[in-house]
């Protein structure tokens, strides 16, 4: 339920006017129609989530490319690979 209050100016000496709006979701009795509505909603949610994630990952990648973060990560990755290779040769 959404409640909107519109207050009139005090100069007019009128009572505040109250507007109440209610929104209802209509539920269909047909199982086929409910399934199709739910399916379409799920597809829409999935597409929206995928596009939103792609945009966020793109923006993070753009931000990371602007700073000098790659050499730090590259050194860390090289240390991990060197450690893993030395462990493989000792076993």
N, CA, C and O atoms as a printed pandas DataFrame, in Angstrom:
     atom_number atom_name residue_name chain_id  residue_number  x_coord  y_coord  z_coord
0              1         N          UNK        A               1    0.847   -1.168    0.000
1              2        CA          UNK        A               1    0.000    0.000    0.000
2              3         C          UNK        A               1    0.892    1.229    0.000
3              4         O          UNK        A               1    1.862    1.296    0.755
4              5         N          UNK        A               2    0.573    2.189   -0.830
5              6        CA          UNK        A               2    1.323    3.433   -0.919
6              7         C          UNK        A               2    0.423    4.548   -0.395
7              8         O          UNK        A               2   -0.736    4.657   -0.794
8              9         N          UNK        A               3    0.950    5.354    0.481
9             10        CA          UNK        A               3    0.173    6.424    1.090
10            11         C          UNK        A               3    0.792    7.759    0.702
11            12         O          UNK        A               3    1.948    8.029    1.028
12            13         N          UNK        A               4    0.036    8.584    0.018
13            14        CA          UNK        A               4    0.502    9.913   -0.371
14            15         C          UNK        A               4   -0.288   10.947    0.414
15            16         O          UNK        A               4   -1.517   10.890    0.452
16            17         N          UNK        A               5    0.402   11.890    1.039
17            18        CA          UNK        A               5   -0.258   12.983    1.756
18            19         C          UNK        A               5    0.066   14.287    1.055
19            20         O          UNK        A               5    1.231   14.625    0.850
20            21         N          UNK        A               6   -0.965   15.007    0.694
21            22        CA          UNK        A               6   -0.780   16.324    0.121
22            23         C          UNK        A               6   -1.327   17.334    1.123
23            24         O          UNK        A               6   -2.520   17.313    1.428
24            25         N          UNK        A               7   -0.484   18.209    1.633
25            26        CA          UNK        A               7   -0.891   19.189    2.630
26            27         C          UNK        A               7   -1.155   20.507    1.915
27            28         O          UNK        A               7   -0.302   21.028    1.197
28            29         N          UNK        A               8   -2.339   21.024    2.126
29            30        CA          UNK        A               8   -2.694   22.312    1.540
30            31         C          UNK        A               8   -1.985   23.420    2.320
31            32         O          UNK        A               8   -1.588   23.217    3.467
32            33         N          UNK        A               9   -1.830   24.566    1.711
33            34        CA          UNK        A               9   -1.161   25.673    2.383
34            35         C          UNK        A               9   -1.994   26.139    3.573
35            36         O          UNK        A               9   -3.223   26.074    3.560
36            37         N          UNK        A              10   -1.291   26.611    4.601
37            38        CA          UNK        A              10   -1.983   27.024    5.820
38            39         C          UNK        A              10   -2.779   28.306    5.609
39            40         O          UNK        A              10   -3.668   28.621    6.400
40            41         N          UNK        A              11   -2.469   29.044    4.551
41            42        CA          UNK        A              11   -3.178   30.291    4.285
42            43         C          UNK        A              11   -4.640   30.032    3.922
43            44         O          UNK        A              11   -5.500   30.861    4.217
44            45         N          UNK        A              12   -4.932   28.904    3.292
45            46        CA          UNK        A              12   -6.296   28.603    2.863
46            47         C          UNK        A              12   -7.139   28.038    3.980
47            48         O          UNK        A              12   -8.357   27.939    3.833
48            49         N          UNK        A              13   -6.533   27.663    5.096
49            50        CA          UNK        A              13   -7.231   27.076    6.244
50            51         C          UNK        A              13   -8.067   25.869    5.844
51            52         O          UNK        A              13   -9.179   25.690    6.340
52            53         N          UNK        A              14   -7.545   25.052    4.961
53            54        CA          UNK        A              14   -8.260   23.852    4.547
54            55         C          UNK        A              14   -7.640   22.643    5.237
55            56         O          UNK        A              14   -6.484   22.670    5.658
56            57         N          UNK        A              15   -8.418   21.610    5.339
57            58        CA          UNK        A              15   -7.936   20.363    5.930
58            59         C          UNK        A              15   -6.954   19.696    4.970
59            60         O          UNK        A              15   -7.100   19.816    3.753
60            61         N          UNK        A              16   -5.939   18.985    5.513
61            62        CA          UNK        A              16   -5.042   18.240    4.625
62            63         C          UNK        A              16   -5.813   17.186    3.850
63            64         O          UNK        A              16   -6.720   16.544    4.380
64            65         N          UNK        A              17   -5.447   17.021    2.615
65            66        CA          UNK        A              17   -6.126   16.057    1.759
66            67         C          UNK        A              17   -5.293   14.771    1.746
67            68         O          UNK        A              17   -4.089   14.808    1.489
68            69         N          UNK        A              18   -5.927   13.661    2.018
69            70        CA          UNK        A              18   -5.228   12.391    2.094
70            71         C          UNK        A              18   -5.612   11.522    0.889
71            72         O          UNK        A              18   -6.793   11.320    0.607
72            73         N          UNK        A              19   -4.610   11.021    0.196
73            74        CA          UNK        A              19   -4.832   10.162   -0.952
74            75         C          UNK        A              19   -4.208    8.810   -0.660
75            76         O          UNK        A              19   -3.023    8.729   -0.335
76            77         N          UNK        A              20   -4.982    7.765   -0.772
77            78        CA          UNK        A              20   -4.478    6.423   -0.534
78            79         C          UNK        A              20   -4.576    5.648   -1.841
79            80         O          UNK        A              20   -5.641    5.571   -2.453
80            81         N          UNK        A              21   -3.444    5.072   -2.261
81            82        CA          UNK        A              21   -3.419    4.271   -3.475
82            83         C          UNK        A              21   -2.976    2.867   -3.112
83            84         O          UNK        A              21   -1.997    2.678   -2.390
84            85         N          UNK        A              22   -3.701    1.890   -3.617
85            86        CA          UNK        A              22   -3.352    0.504   -3.373
86            87         C          UNK        A              22   -3.115   -0.182   -4.703
87            88         O          UNK        A              22   -3.846    0.030   -5.671
88            89         N          UNK        A              23   -2.077   -1.011   -4.733
89            90        CA          UNK        A              23   -1.759   -1.768   -5.934
90            91         C          UNK        A              23   -1.909   -3.249   -5.621
91            92         O          UNK        A              23   -1.374   -3.740   -4.627
92            93         N          UNK        A              24   -2.623   -3.941   -6.456
93            94        CA          UNK        A              24   -2.836   -5.363   -6.281
94            95         C          UNK        A              24   -2.240   -6.115   -7.459
95            96         O          UNK        A              24   -2.255   -5.630   -8.591
96            97         N          UNK        A              25   -1.722   -7.287   -7.190
97            98        CA          UNK        A              25   -1.242   -8.167   -8.248
98            99         C          UNK        A              25   -2.354   -9.150   -8.548
99           100         O          UNK        A              25   -2.820   -9.873   -7.667
100          101         N          UNK        A              26   -2.772   -9.169   -9.796
101          102        CA          UNK        A              26   -3.841  -10.080  -10.181
102          103         C          UNK        A              26   -3.271  -11.471  -10.405
103          104         O          UNK        A              26   -2.333  -11.649  -11.181
104          105         N          UNK        A              27   -3.840  -12.448   -9.726
105          106        CA          UNK        A              27   -3.383  -13.833   -9.849
106          107         C          UNK        A              27   -4.357  -14.571  -10.753
107          108         O          UNK        A              27   -5.559  -14.610  -10.494
108          109         N          UNK        A              28   -3.821  -15.154  -11.814
109          110        CA          UNK        A              28   -4.651  -15.855  -12.772
110          111         C          UNK        A              28   -4.957  -17.264  -12.255
111          112         O          UNK        A              28   -4.138  -17.878  -11.572
112          113         N          UNK        A              29   -6.113  -17.749  -12.582
113          114        CA          UNK        A              29   -6.494  -19.096  -12.172
114          115         C          UNK        A              29   -5.876  -20.148  -13.085
115          116         O          UNK        A              29   -5.769  -21.314  -12.704
116          117         N          UNK        A              30   -5.470  -19.748  -14.281
117          118        CA          UNK        A              30   -4.915  -20.681  -15.242
118          119         C          UNK        A              30   -3.472  -21.014  -14.892
119          120         O          UNK        A              30   -2.635  -20.121  -14.763
120          121         N          UNK        A              31   -3.185  -22.297  -14.741
121          122        CA          UNK        A              31   -1.829  -22.738  -14.415
122          123         C          UNK        A              31   -0.875  -22.440  -15.570
123          124         O          UNK        A              31    0.287  -22.101  -15.344
124          125         N          UNK        A              32   -1.355  -22.562  -16.788
125          126        CA          UNK        A              32   -0.507  -22.290  -17.956
126          127         C          UNK        A              32   -0.096  -20.824  -17.989
127          128         O          UNK        A              32    1.062  -20.507  -18.263
128          129         N          UNK        A              33   -1.037  -19.932  -17.710
129          130        CA          UNK        A              33   -0.743  -18.505  -17.724
130          131         C          UNK        A              33    0.220  -18.137  -16.590
131          132         O          UNK        A              33    1.136  -17.340  -16.791
132          133         N          UNK        A              34    0.017  -18.712  -15.409
133          134        CA          UNK        A              34    0.938  -18.470  -14.292
134          135         C          UNK        A              34    2.338  -18.961  -14.622
135          136         O          UNK        A              34    3.323  -18.297  -14.298
136          137         N          UNK        A              35    2.433  -20.135  -15.273
137          138        CA          UNK        A              35    3.733  -20.679  -15.656
138          139         C          UNK        A              35    4.429  -19.757  -16.647
139          140         O          UNK        A              35    5.614  -19.461  -16.493
140          141         N          UNK        A              36    3.703  -19.300  -17.664
141          142        CA          UNK        A              36    4.303  -18.438  -18.681
142          143         C          UNK        A              36    4.752  -17.098  -18.097
143          144         O          UNK        A              36    5.805  -16.577  -18.466
144          145         N          UNK        A              37    3.958  -16.548  -17.194
145          146        CA          UNK        A              37    4.333  -15.288  -16.560
146          147         C          UNK        A              37    5.574  -15.488  -15.690
147          148         O          UNK        A              37    6.486  -14.661  -15.715
148          149         N          UNK        A              38    5.614  -16.567  -14.928
149          150        CA          UNK        A              38    6.781  -16.864  -14.105
150          151         C          UNK        A              38    8.012  -17.146  -14.936
151          152         O          UNK        A              38    9.111  -16.713  -14.590
152          153         N          UNK        A              39    7.839  -17.871  -16.033
153          154        CA          UNK        A              39    8.952  -18.191  -16.920
154          155         C          UNK        A              39    9.518  -16.925  -17.561
155          156         O          UNK        A              39   10.733  -16.731  -17.600
156          157         N          UNK        A              40    8.631  -16.069  -18.060
157          158        CA          UNK        A              40    9.076  -14.815  -18.678
158          159         C          UNK        A              40    9.766  -13.927  -17.644
159          160         O          UNK        A              40   10.759  -13.273  -17.959
160          161         N          UNK        A              41    9.256  -13.898  -16.427
161          162        CA          UNK        A              41    9.896  -13.117  -15.373
162          163         C          UNK        A              41   11.275  -13.653  -15.042
163          164         O          UNK        A              41   12.204  -12.877  -14.820
164          165         N          UNK        A              42   11.421  -14.969  -15.007
165          166        CA          UNK        A              42   12.724  -15.584  -14.741
166          167         C          UNK        A              42   13.724  -15.315  -15.839
167          168         O          UNK        A              42   14.895  -15.053  -15.565
168          169         N          UNK        A              43   13.276  -15.376  -17.080
169          170        CA          UNK        A              43   14.159  -15.069  -18.212
170          171         C          UNK        A              43   14.591  -13.604  -18.142
171          172         O          UNK        A              43   15.765  -13.289  -18.339
172          173         N          UNK        A              44   13.656  -12.728  -17.864
173          174        CA          UNK        A              44   13.991  -11.303  -17.748
174          175         C          UNK        A              44   14.963  -11.036  -16.616
175          176         O          UNK        A              44   15.887  -10.236  -16.765
176          177         N          UNK        A              45   14.764  -11.696  -15.485
177          178        CA          UNK        A              45   15.659  -11.528  -14.340
178          179         C          UNK        A              45   17.059  -12.025  -14.700
179          180         O          UNK        A              45   18.050  -11.370  -14.378
180          181         N          UNK        A              46   17.145  -13.169  -15.361
181          182        CA          UNK        A              46   18.437  -13.738  -15.742
182          183         C          UNK        A              46   19.188  -12.858  -16.729
183          184         O          UNK        A              46   20.395  -12.656  -16.592
184          185         N          UNK        A              47   18.481  -12.337  -17.719
185          186        CA          UNK        A              47   19.116  -11.462  -18.709
186          187         C          UNK        A              47   19.579  -10.168  -18.039
187          188         O          UNK        A              47   20.680   -9.686  -18.307
188          189         N          UNK        A              48   18.745   -9.616  -17.177
189          190        CA          UNK        A              48   19.123   -8.389  -16.475
190          191         C          UNK        A              48   20.326   -8.598  -15.572
191          192         O          UNK        A              48   21.220   -7.753  -15.513
192          193         N          UNK        A              49   20.348   -9.712  -14.874
193          194        CA          UNK        A              49   21.484  -10.013  -14.005
194          195         C          UNK        A              49   22.759  -10.185  -14.814
195          196         O          UNK        A              49   23.817   -9.698  -14.415
196          197         N          UNK        A              50   22.669  -10.870  -15.945
197          198        CA          UNK        A              50   23.842  -11.087  -16.791
198          199         C          UNK        A              50   24.366   -9.771  -17.356
199          200         O          UNK        A              50   25.571   -9.521  -17.325
200          201         N          UNK        A              51   23.478   -8.934  -17.870
201          202        CA          UNK        A              51   23.910   -7.652  -18.423
202          203         C          UNK        A              51   24.471   -6.736  -17.340
203          204         O          UNK        A              51   25.469   -6.050  -17.559
204          205         N          UNK        A              52   23.839   -6.726  -16.187
205          206        CA          UNK        A              52   24.335   -5.902  -15.081
206          207         C          UNK        A              52   25.709   -6.348  -14.616
207          208         O          UNK        A              52   26.577   -5.518  -14.347
208          209         N          UNK        A              53   25.912   -7.661  -14.519
209          210        CA          UNK        A              53   27.217   -8.183  -14.118
210          211         C          UNK        A              53   28.276   -7.851  -15.160
211          212         O          UNK        A              53   29.405   -7.507  -14.810
212          213         N          UNK        A              54   27.920   -7.952  -16.435
213          214        CA          UNK        A              54   28.871   -7.625  -17.502
214          215         C          UNK        A              54   29.292   -6.164  -17.421
215          216         O          UNK        A              54   30.470   -5.852  -17.599
216          217         N          UNK        A              55   28.359   -5.273  -17.158
217          218        CA          UNK        A              55   28.680   -3.849  -17.058
218          219         C          UNK        A              55   29.597   -3.594  -15.863
219          220         O          UNK        A              55   30.569   -2.847  -15.977
220          221         N          UNK        A              56   29.297   -4.208  -14.718
221          222        CA          UNK        A              56   30.121   -4.009  -13.524
222          223         C          UNK        A              56   31.526   -4.552  -13.739
223          224         O          UNK        A              56   32.501   -3.891  -13.381
224          225         N          UNK        A              57   31.650   -5.742  -14.314
225          226        CA          UNK        A              57   32.972   -6.329  -14.577
226          227         C          UNK        A              57   33.745   -5.463  -15.574
227          228         O          UNK        A              57   34.951   -5.272  -15.420
228          229         N          UNK        A              58   33.066   -4.943  -16.585
229          230        CA          UNK        A              58   33.715   -4.061  -17.553
230          231         C          UNK        A              58   34.245   -2.807  -16.862
231          232         O          UNK        A              58   35.380   -2.396  -17.103
232          233         N          UNK        A              59   33.427   -2.201  -16.005
233          234        CA          UNK        A              59   33.860   -0.981  -15.313
234          235         C          UNK        A              59   35.023   -1.255  -14.370
235          236         O          UNK        A              59   35.938   -0.438  -14.266
236          237         N          UNK        A              60   34.999   -2.389  -13.684
237          238        CA          UNK        A              60   36.120   -2.750  -12.810
238          239         C          UNK        A              60   37.379   -2.971  -13.647
239          240         O          UNK        A              60   38.459   -2.513  -13.271
240          241         N          UNK        A              61   37.252   -3.662  -14.770
241          242        CA          UNK        A              61   38.396   -3.873  -15.653
242          243         C          UNK        A              61   38.946   -2.566  -16.193
243          244         O          UNK        A              61   40.161   -2.397  -16.297
244          245         N          UNK        A              62   38.066   -1.645  -16.534
245          246        CA          UNK        A              62   38.492   -0.335  -17.023
246          247         C          UNK        A              62   39.235    0.420  -15.927
247          248         O          UNK        A              62   40.257    1.054  -16.192
248          249         N          UNK        A              63   38.732    0.357  -14.708
249          250        CA          UNK        A              63   39.367    1.029  -13.578
250          251         C          UNK        A              63   40.734    0.418  -13.274
251          252         O          UNK        A              63   41.701    1.142  -13.037
252          253         N          UNK        A              64   40.813   -0.903  -13.280
253          254        CA          UNK        A              64   42.075   -1.586  -12.966
254          255         C          UNK        A              64   43.111   -1.317  -14.056
255          256         O          UNK        A              64   44.304   -1.221  -13.766
256          257         N          UNK        A              65   42.667   -1.197  -15.298
257          258        CA          UNK        A              65   43.625   -0.934  -16.376
258          259         C          UNK        A              65   44.220    0.469  -16.279
259          260         O          UNK        A              65   45.305    0.716  -16.805
260          261         N          UNK        A              66   43.530    1.380  -15.621
261          262        CA          UNK        A              66   44.027    2.751  -15.487
262          263         C          UNK        A              66   45.064    2.890  -14.374
263          264         O          UNK        A              66   45.866    3.824  -14.396
264          265         N          UNK        A              67   45.059    1.983  -13.409
265          266        CA          UNK        A              67   46.039    2.059  -12.333
266          267         C          UNK        A              67   47.147    1.047  -12.599
267          268         O          UNK        A              67   46.996    0.163  -13.443
268          269         N          UNK        A              68   48.241    1.173  -11.891
269          270        CA          UNK        A              68   49.399    0.313  -12.113
270          271         C          UNK        A              68   49.307   -0.915  -11.200
271          272         O          UNK        A              68   50.168   -1.130  -10.347
272          273         N          UNK        A              69   48.259   -1.713  -11.389
273          274        CA          UNK        A              69   47.981   -2.868  -10.539
274          275         C          UNK        A              69   48.502   -4.162  -11.147
275          276         O          UNK        A              69   48.788   -5.114  -10.420
276          277         N          UNK        A              70   48.627   -4.211  -12.458
277          278        CA          UNK        A              70   48.981   -5.446  -13.155
278          279         C          UNK        A              70   50.373   -5.956  -12.763
279          280         O          UNK        A              70   50.509   -7.162  -12.558
280          281         N          UNK        A              71   51.424   -5.117  -12.644
281          282        CA          UNK        A              71   52.721   -5.659  -12.238
282          283         C          UNK        A              71   52.695   -6.291  -10.853
283          284         O          UNK        A              71   53.387   -7.281  -10.614
284          285         N          UNK        A              72   51.910   -5.735   -9.938
285          286        CA          UNK        A              72   51.804   -6.319   -8.595
286          287         C          UNK        A              72   51.160   -7.684   -8.689
287          288         O          UNK        A              72   51.641   -8.642   -8.084
288          289         N          UNK        A              73   50.089   -7.785   -9.433
289          290        CA          UNK        A              73   49.407   -9.067   -9.589
290          291         C          UNK        A              73   50.273  -10.056  -10.360
291          292         O          UNK        A              73   50.292  -11.246  -10.045
292          293         N          UNK        A              74   50.990   -9.565  -11.369
293          294        CA          UNK        A              74   51.868  -10.432  -12.150
294          295         C          UNK        A              74   52.977  -11.023  -11.303
295          296         O          UNK        A              74   53.306  -12.199  -11.459
296          297         N          UNK        A              75   53.569  -10.229  -10.402
297          298        CA          UNK        A              75   54.608  -10.729   -9.504
298          299         C          UNK        A              75   54.030  -11.774   -8.558
299          300         O          UNK        A              75   54.657  -12.803   -8.306
300          301         N          UNK        A              76   52.838  -11.512   -8.036
301          302        CA          UNK        A              76   52.189  -12.469   -7.145
302          303         C          UNK        A              76   51.922  -13.787   -7.879
303          304         O          UNK        A              76   52.182  -14.866   -7.346
304          305         N          UNK        A              77   51.402  -13.689   -9.102
305          306        CA          UNK        A              77   51.119  -14.900   -9.884
306          307         C          UNK        A              77   52.408  -15.657  -10.190
307          308         O          UNK        A              77   52.422  -16.887  -10.152
308          309         N          UNK        A              78   53.483  -14.943  -10.489
309          310        CA          UNK        A              78   54.763  -15.597  -10.763
310          311         C          UNK        A              78   55.287  -16.324   -9.522
311          312         O          UNK        A              78   55.831  -17.423   -9.627
312          313         N          UNK        A              79   55.119  -15.705   -8.344
313          314        CA          UNK        A              79   55.548  -16.357   -7.097
314          315         C          UNK        A              79   54.741  -17.618   -6.836
315          316         O          UNK        A              79   55.293  -18.628   -6.398
316          317         N          UNK        A              80   53.443  -17.573   -7.098
317          318        CA          UNK        A              80   52.595  -18.752   -6.896
318          319         C          UNK        A              80   52.997  -19.865   -7.855
319          320         O          UNK        A              80   53.089  -21.025   -7.453
320          321         N          UNK        A              81   53.234  -19.529   -9.103
321          322        CA          UNK        A              81   53.625  -20.542  -10.094
322          323         C          UNK        A              81   54.982  -21.144   -9.735
323          324         O          UNK        A              81   55.166  -22.357   -9.833
324          325         N          UNK        A              82   55.926  -20.309   -9.323
325          326        CA          UNK        A              82   57.253  -20.800   -8.938
326          327         C          UNK        A              82   57.145  -21.753   -7.746
327          328         O          UNK        A              82   57.795  -22.798   -7.721
328          329         N          UNK        A              83   56.330  -21.391   -6.767
329          330        CA          UNK        A              83   56.138  -22.240   -5.592
330          331         C          UNK        A              83   55.486  -23.563   -5.985
331          332         O          UNK        A              83   55.883  -24.617   -5.488
332          333         N          UNK        A              84   54.499  -23.521   -6.861
333          334        CA          UNK        A              84   53.823  -24.742   -7.285
334          335         C          UNK        A              84   54.759  -25.647   -8.059
335          336         O          UNK        A              84   54.732  -26.864   -7.876
336          337         N          UNK        A              85   55.589  -25.076   -8.921
337          338        CA          UNK        A              85   56.542  -25.884   -9.692
338          339         C          UNK        A              85   57.610  -26.499   -8.799
339          340         O          UNK        A              85   58.024  -27.636   -9.021
340          341         N          UNK        A              86   58.056  -25.761   -7.797
341          342        CA          UNK        A              86   59.055  -26.336   -6.895
342          343         C          UNK        A              86   58.459  -27.459   -6.060
343          344         O          UNK        A              86   59.160  -28.418   -5.734
344          345         N          UNK        A              87   57.192  -27.363   -5.710
345          346        CA          UNK        A              87   56.523  -28.439   -4.958
346          347         C          UNK        A              87   56.322  -29.679   -5.845
347          348         O          UNK        A              87   56.364  -30.805   -5.348
348          349         N          UNK        A              88   56.107  -29.481   -7.139
349          350        CA          UNK        A              88   55.927  -30.615   -8.034
350          351         C          UNK        A              88   57.234  -31.394   -8.206
351          352         O          UNK        A              88   57.215  -32.621   -8.307
352          353         N          UNK        A              89   58.350  -30.696   -8.238
353          354        CA          UNK        A              89   59.642  -31.376   -8.442
354          355         C          UNK        A              89   60.109  -32.097   -7.193
355          356         O          UNK        A              89   60.853  -33.073   -7.296
356          357         N          UNK        A              90   59.691  -31.644   -6.000
357          358        CA          UNK        A              90   60.132  -32.296   -4.767
358          359         C          UNK        A              90   59.341  -33.562   -4.476
359          360         O          UNK        A              90   59.807  -34.386   -3.688
360          361         N          UNK        A              91   58.210  -33.751   -5.051
361          362        CA          UNK        A              91   57.387  -34.945   -4.771
362          363         C          UNK        A              91   57.720  -36.013   -5.699
363          364         O          UNK        A              91   57.139  -37.096   -5.629
